[in-house]
């Protein structure tokens, strides 16, 4: 306390000068309309600037909470969308008949997919075999073989799990293959990365007699047990068909930007074990 008094006494002239300047400024602003208007306009301008900066900083700090809320909402919407797509009737026309039979899946089939939100905590894009790590594991119901998507499209498939974490085989992995189709005409193919550009994947095994054009949308097919049908894979940017080739060479621009993945959705197929068990018996 004594040091504070000594400091104030030492600089008493300076503090008195500041006090008198402040009083003088206040008297000028109070008794002159022009200076008063200029002062308040300037004060309002800088106050608004300061408030804008404060709101921007607050908004940035709250982005993580906002993104988490959006991811949770997208999880719910993905579940509803998958159920709606699988409940749509499919028209089947018999070869020798004009009338059509309408196929409607039962409730167990239509609701067999569910989604879990996870956050990406590690991700690679510069290797031939890339992986992601997410912050959900076996305690959260994650199991190897589950599909993983983002808000914009296919991401990969769960490789291994610990109690709290899981590794995911990225779509940018030369061994990862996804059954896909052309949205326009339903032509089937297999999406597979060739290990070159991280934003381009190839659509393979599309026969030459089929029609695939630049700009066509590529989705996951109905033959997937890992992914729900209709998940975005990408858009065709180049097609090539050589005279001696039996299949197209098709380049697809990925819809998912693997460089900035934050939240993903893990797909659980509740009937997967039943389906794979039956298929294994049939192939043995």
One Martini backbone bead per residue (centre of mass of N, CA, C, O) as a GRO file, in nm:
protein
  284
    1UNK     BB    1   0.058   0.063  -0.020
    2UNK     BB    2   0.301   0.257   0.000
    3UNK     BB    3   0.387   0.224  -0.300
    4UNK     BB    4   0.131   0.344  -0.420
    5UNK     BB    5   0.160   0.626  -0.297
    6UNK     BB    6   0.436   0.687  -0.422
    7UNK     BB    7   0.343   0.665  -0.715
    8UNK     BB    8   0.125   0.890  -0.707
    9UNK     BB    9   0.317   1.116  -0.610
   10UNK     BB   10   0.525   1.104  -0.845
   11UNK     BB   11   0.260   1.126  -1.072
   12UNK     BB   12   0.068   1.375  -1.006
   13UNK     BB   13   0.092   1.558  -1.256
   14UNK     BB   14  -0.003   1.362  -1.470
   15UNK     BB   15  -0.283   1.299  -1.344
   16UNK     BB   16  -0.382   1.591  -1.346
   17UNK     BB   17  -0.367   1.627  -1.650
   18UNK     BB   18  -0.569   1.404  -1.726
   19UNK     BB   19  -0.808   1.521  -1.568
   20UNK     BB   20  -0.822   1.800  -1.712
   21UNK     BB   21  -0.858   1.685  -2.000
   22UNK     BB   22  -1.122   1.538  -1.945
   23UNK     BB   23  -1.288   1.781  -1.855
   24UNK     BB   24  -1.250   1.944  -2.114
   25UNK     BB   25  -1.374   1.738  -2.310
   26UNK     BB   26  -1.653   1.730  -2.172
   27UNK     BB   27  -1.721   2.036  -2.208
   28UNK     BB   28  -1.708   2.042  -2.514
   29UNK     BB   29  -1.922   1.822  -2.573
   30UNK     BB   30  -2.158   1.952  -2.398
   31UNK     BB   31  -2.137   2.270  -2.535
   32UNK     BB   32  -2.113   2.125  -2.835
   33UNK     BB   33  -2.283   1.998  -3.098
   34UNK     BB   34  -2.069   1.904  -3.298
   35UNK     BB   35  -1.879   1.750  -3.101
   36UNK     BB   36  -2.103   1.566  -2.993
   37UNK     BB   37  -2.177   1.420  -3.256
   38UNK     BB   38  -1.893   1.318  -3.327
   39UNK     BB   39  -1.848   1.152  -3.073
   40UNK     BB   40  -2.098   0.960  -3.089
   41UNK     BB   41  -2.036   0.845  -3.368
   42UNK     BB   42  -1.758   0.729  -3.298
   43UNK     BB   43  -1.844   0.559  -3.057
   44UNK     BB   44  -2.046   0.380  -3.209
   45UNK     BB   45  -1.854   0.265  -3.417
   46UNK     BB   46  -1.646   0.130  -3.216
   47UNK     BB   47  -1.854  -0.034  -3.061
   48UNK     BB   48  -1.948  -0.203  -3.303
   49UNK     BB   49  -1.675  -0.325  -3.367
   50UNK     BB   50  -1.628  -0.460  -3.094
   51UNK     BB   51  -1.888  -0.631  -3.102
   52UNK     BB   52  -1.820  -0.786  -3.361
   53UNK     BB   53  -1.564  -0.920  -3.257
   54UNK     BB   54  -1.692  -1.057  -3.014
   55UNK     BB   55  -1.898  -1.229  -3.176
   56UNK     BB   56  -1.692  -1.378  -3.353
   57UNK     BB   57  -1.539  -1.516  -3.123
   58UNK     BB   58  -1.782  -1.657  -2.995
   59UNK     BB   59  -1.868  -1.814  -3.248
   60UNK     BB   60  -1.605  -1.973  -3.284
   61UNK     BB   61  -1.609  -2.111  -2.997
   62UNK     BB   62  -1.908  -2.245  -3.074
   63UNK     BB   63  -1.867  -2.442  -3.319
   64UNK     BB   64  -1.836  -2.717  -3.182
   65UNK     BB   65  -2.123  -2.728  -3.070
   66UNK     BB   66  -2.273  -2.687  -3.336
   67UNK     BB   67  -2.154  -2.933  -3.488
   68UNK     BB   68  -2.256  -3.146  -3.290
   69UNK     BB   69  -2.557  -3.082  -3.327
   70UNK     BB   70  -2.563  -3.135  -3.635
   71UNK     BB   71  -2.469  -3.430  -3.622
   72UNK     BB   72  -2.710  -3.533  -3.458
   73UNK     BB   73  -2.927  -3.449  -3.662
   74UNK     BB   74  -2.812  -3.613  -3.902
   75UNK     BB   75  -2.853  -3.886  -3.777
   76UNK     BB   76  -3.161  -3.876  -3.777
   77UNK     BB   77  -3.197  -3.820  -4.085
   78UNK     BB   78  -3.058  -4.074  -4.190
   79UNK     BB   79  -3.257  -4.273  -4.070
   80UNK     BB   80  -3.514  -4.165  -4.211
   81UNK     BB   81  -3.407  -4.190  -4.502
   82UNK     BB   82  -3.354  -4.493  -4.506
   83UNK     BB   83  -3.645  -4.578  -4.444
   84UNK     BB   84  -3.782  -4.433  -4.684
   85UNK     BB   85  -3.628  -4.576  -4.914
   86UNK     BB   86  -3.701  -4.880  -4.824
   87UNK     BB   87  -4.028  -4.821  -4.842
   88UNK     BB   88  -4.028  -4.802  -5.129
   89UNK     BB   89  -4.174  -4.894  -5.401
   90UNK     BB   90  -4.121  -5.163  -5.640
   91UNK     BB   91  -4.130  -5.217  -5.977
   92UNK     BB   92  -4.243  -5.528  -6.129
   93UNK     BB   93  -4.200  -5.669  -6.451
   94UNK     BB   94  -4.323  -5.906  -6.629
   95UNK     BB   95  -4.242  -6.032  -6.934
   96UNK     BB   96  -4.562  -6.154  -6.999
   97UNK     BB   97  -4.670  -5.884  -6.857
   98UNK     BB   98  -4.840  -5.581  -6.788
   99UNK     BB   99  -4.860  -5.607  -6.511
  100UNK     BB  100  -4.778  -5.509  -6.168
  101UNK     BB  101  -4.568  -5.562  -5.895
  102UNK     BB  102  -4.550  -5.469  -5.553
  103UNK     BB  103  -4.273  -5.399  -5.355
  104UNK     BB  104  -4.260  -5.446  -4.992
  105UNK     BB  105  -4.094  -5.406  -4.725
  106UNK     BB  106  -4.047  -5.486  -4.425
  107UNK     BB  107  -3.980  -5.344  -4.121
  108UNK     BB  108  -3.702  -5.480  -4.073
  109UNK     BB  109  -3.571  -5.391  -4.339
  110UNK     BB  110  -3.633  -5.078  -4.330
  111UNK     BB  111  -3.487  -5.072  -4.011
  112UNK     BB  112  -3.177  -5.192  -4.021
  113UNK     BB  113  -3.069  -4.901  -4.005
  114UNK     BB  114  -2.814  -4.726  -3.817
  115UNK     BB  115  -2.677  -4.434  -3.634
  116UNK     BB  116  -2.346  -4.295  -3.547
  117UNK     BB  117  -2.167  -4.057  -3.387
  118UNK     BB  118  -1.838  -3.926  -3.489
  119UNK     BB  119  -1.501  -3.830  -3.429
  120UNK     BB  120  -1.228  -3.710  -3.589
  121UNK     BB  121  -0.869  -3.768  -3.478
  122UNK     BB  122  -0.765  -3.912  -3.748
  123UNK     BB  123  -0.587  -3.856  -4.074
  124UNK     BB  124  -0.523  -3.988  -4.404
  125UNK     BB  125  -0.403  -3.895  -4.769
  126UNK     BB  126  -0.073  -3.982  -4.851
  127UNK     BB  127  -0.146  -4.279  -4.918
  128UNK     BB  128  -0.239  -4.595  -5.031
  129UNK     BB  129  -0.323  -4.664  -4.715
  130UNK     BB  130  -0.587  -4.526  -4.558
  131UNK     BB  131  -0.676  -4.379  -4.234
  132UNK     BB  132  -0.897  -4.365  -3.953
  133UNK     BB  133  -0.992  -4.199  -3.643
  134UNK     BB  134  -1.227  -4.263  -3.385
  135UNK     BB  135  -1.428  -4.182  -3.073
  136UNK     BB  136  -1.540  -4.486  -3.118
  137UNK     BB  137  -1.638  -4.805  -2.977
  138UNK     BB  138  -1.744  -5.093  -2.832
  139UNK     BB  139  -1.907  -4.932  -2.608
  140UNK     BB  140  -2.081  -4.796  -2.867
  141UNK     BB  141  -2.128  -5.043  -3.090
  142UNK     BB  142  -1.871  -5.088  -3.244
  143UNK     BB  143  -1.779  -5.266  -3.549
  144UNK     BB  144  -1.644  -5.451  -3.764
  145UNK     BB  145  -1.773  -5.351  -4.098
  146UNK     BB  146  -1.874  -5.081  -4.070
  147UNK     BB  147  -2.002  -4.810  -4.199
  148UNK     BB  148  -1.880  -4.484  -4.332
  149UNK     BB  149  -1.998  -4.148  -4.316
  150UNK     BB  150  -2.093  -3.838  -4.433
  151UNK     BB  151  -2.266  -3.556  -4.525
  152UNK     BB  152  -2.146  -3.617  -4.845
  153UNK     BB  153  -2.044  -3.932  -4.798
  154UNK     BB  154  -1.826  -4.165  -4.842
  155UNK     BB  155  -1.554  -4.307  -4.631
  156UNK     BB  156  -1.588  -4.623  -4.504
  157UNK     BB  157  -1.448  -4.891  -4.290
  158UNK     BB  158  -1.435  -5.077  -4.023
  159UNK     BB  159  -1.154  -5.246  -3.880
  160UNK     BB  160  -1.106  -5.153  -3.566
  161UNK     BB  161  -1.143  -5.206  -3.198
  162UNK     BB  162  -1.189  -5.047  -2.907
  163UNK     BB  163  -1.349  -4.914  -2.649
  164UNK     BB  164  -1.297  -4.586  -2.767
  165UNK     BB  165  -1.188  -4.685  -3.055
  166UNK     BB  166  -1.149  -4.647  -3.423
  167UNK     BB  167  -1.068  -4.790  -3.728
  168UNK     BB  168  -1.063  -4.669  -4.077
  169UNK     BB  169  -1.117  -4.749  -4.394
  170UNK     BB  170  -1.055  -4.571  -4.648
  171UNK     BB  171  -1.143  -4.480  -4.964
  172UNK     BB  172  -0.824  -4.413  -4.961
  173UNK     BB  173  -0.795  -4.736  -5.053
  174UNK     BB  174  -0.682  -4.993  -5.257
  175UNK     BB  175  -0.888  -5.219  -5.104
  176UNK     BB  176  -1.137  -5.042  -5.142
  177UNK     BB  177  -1.483  -5.140  -5.201
  178UNK     BB  178  -1.783  -5.009  -5.380
  179UNK     BB  179  -2.099  -5.053  -5.442
  180UNK     BB  180  -2.236  -4.910  -5.743
  181UNK     BB  181  -2.427  -4.639  -5.912
  182UNK     BB  182  -2.616  -4.494  -6.157
  183UNK     BB  183  -2.869  -4.279  -6.115
  184UNK     BB  184  -3.000  -4.250  -6.403
  185UNK     BB  185  -2.988  -4.602  -6.477
  186UNK     BB  186  -2.854  -4.824  -6.263
  187UNK     BB  187  -2.565  -4.876  -6.314
  188UNK     BB  188  -2.319  -5.099  -6.233
  189UNK     BB  189  -2.036  -5.081  -5.994
  190UNK     BB  190  -1.690  -5.017  -5.882
  191UNK     BB  191  -1.543  -4.844  -5.624
  192UNK     BB  192  -1.191  -4.741  -5.676
  193UNK     BB  193  -0.881  -4.669  -5.568
  194UNK     BB  194  -0.553  -4.588  -5.731
  195UNK     BB  195  -0.343  -4.390  -5.561
  196UNK     BB  196  -0.350  -4.079  -5.635
  197UNK     BB  197  -0.594  -3.889  -5.612
  198UNK     BB  198  -0.787  -3.762  -5.330
  199UNK     BB  199  -1.051  -3.676  -5.546
  200UNK     BB  200  -1.020  -3.956  -5.708
  201UNK     BB  201  -1.220  -4.216  -5.856
  202UNK     BB  202  -1.303  -4.540  -5.967
  203UNK     BB  203  -1.520  -4.691  -6.209
  204UNK     BB  204  -1.579  -5.031  -6.234
  205UNK     BB  205  -1.725  -5.274  -6.428
  206UNK     BB  206  -1.840  -5.126  -6.691
  207UNK     BB  207  -1.994  -5.198  -6.955
  208UNK     BB  208  -1.994  -5.100  -7.291
  209UNK     BB  209  -2.324  -5.116  -7.327
  210UNK     BB  210  -2.337  -4.891  -7.145
  211UNK     BB  211  -2.440  -4.574  -6.983
  212UNK     BB  212  -2.186  -4.311  -6.943
  213UNK     BB  213  -2.161  -3.977  -6.818
  214UNK     BB  214  -2.077  -3.675  -6.784
  215UNK     BB  215  -2.222  -3.590  -6.459
  216UNK     BB  216  -2.281  -3.832  -6.323
  217UNK     BB  217  -2.424  -3.994  -6.051
  218UNK     BB  218  -2.278  -4.161  -5.766
  219UNK     BB  219  -2.396  -4.446  -5.587
  220UNK     BB  220  -2.499  -4.653  -5.375
  221UNK     BB  221  -2.609  -4.964  -5.378
  222UNK     BB  222  -2.834  -5.237  -5.318
  223UNK     BB  223  -2.576  -5.448  -5.258
  224UNK     BB  224  -2.541  -5.333  -4.977
  225UNK     BB  225  -2.444  -5.413  -4.629
  226UNK     BB  226  -2.286  -5.147  -4.531
  227UNK     BB  227  -2.459  -4.954  -4.707
  228UNK     BB  228  -2.679  -4.743  -4.789
  229UNK     BB  229  -2.874  -4.659  -5.024
  230UNK     BB  230  -2.780  -4.351  -5.192
  231UNK     BB  231  -2.495  -4.279  -5.138
  232UNK     BB  232  -2.259  -4.061  -5.196
  233UNK     BB  233  -1.964  -4.057  -5.409
  234UNK     BB  234  -2.005  -3.894  -5.700
  235UNK     BB  235  -1.872  -3.747  -6.010
  236UNK     BB  236  -1.845  -3.757  -6.336
  237UNK     BB  237  -1.539  -3.648  -6.532
  238UNK     BB  238  -1.459  -3.930  -6.691
  239UNK     BB  239  -1.459  -4.106  -7.011
  240UNK     BB  240  -1.343  -4.435  -7.139
  241UNK     BB  241  -1.339  -4.618  -7.470
  242UNK     BB  242  -1.187  -4.870  -7.602
  243UNK     BB  243  -1.215  -5.088  -7.860
  244UNK     BB  244  -1.089  -5.347  -7.677
  245UNK     BB  245  -1.275  -5.289  -7.444
  246UNK     BB  246  -1.513  -5.408  -7.197
  247UNK     BB  247  -1.455  -5.148  -7.020
  248UNK     BB  248  -1.467  -4.876  -6.859
  249UNK     BB  249  -1.311  -4.553  -6.797
  250UNK     BB  250  -1.378  -4.404  -6.474
  251UNK     BB  251  -1.400  -4.079  -6.338
  252UNK     BB  252  -1.444  -3.968  -5.989
  253UNK     BB  253  -1.562  -3.715  -5.799
  254UNK     BB  254  -1.554  -3.665  -5.483
  255UNK     BB  255  -1.781  -3.564  -5.228
  256UNK     BB  256  -1.555  -3.611  -5.025
  257UNK     BB  257  -1.349  -3.428  -4.801
  258UNK     BB  258  -1.059  -3.562  -4.656
  259UNK     BB  259  -0.919  -3.287  -4.541
  260UNK     BB  260  -1.206  -3.202  -4.342
  261UNK     BB  261  -1.281  -3.407  -4.136
  262UNK     BB  262  -1.498  -3.439  -3.839
  263UNK     BB  263  -1.776  -3.587  -3.893
  264UNK     BB  264  -1.936  -3.908  -3.852
  265UNK     BB  265  -2.118  -4.211  -3.971
  266UNK     BB  266  -2.220  -4.507  -3.829
  267UNK     BB  267  -2.323  -4.814  -3.972
  268UNK     BB  268  -2.595  -5.027  -3.880
  269UNK     BB  269  -2.661  -5.370  -3.952
  270UNK     BB  270  -2.890  -5.571  -3.792
  271UNK     BB  271  -2.886  -5.811  -4.044
  272UNK     BB  272  -2.595  -5.905  -4.118
  273UNK     BB  273  -2.549  -6.182  -3.985
  274UNK     BB  274  -2.783  -6.323  -4.127
  275UNK     BB  275  -2.691  -6.274  -4.418
  276UNK     BB  276  -2.399  -6.392  -4.402
  277UNK     BB  277  -2.474  -6.674  -4.301
  278UNK     BB  278  -2.641  -6.755  -4.550
  279UNK     BB  279  -2.421  -6.699  -4.766
  280UNK     BB  280  -2.212  -6.904  -4.654
  281UNK     BB  281  -2.388  -7.154  -4.695
  282UNK     BB  282  -2.428  -7.117  -5.009
  283UNK     BB  283  -2.099  -7.124  -5.075
  284UNK     BB  284  -2.032  -7.426  -4.941
   0.00000   0.00000   0.00000
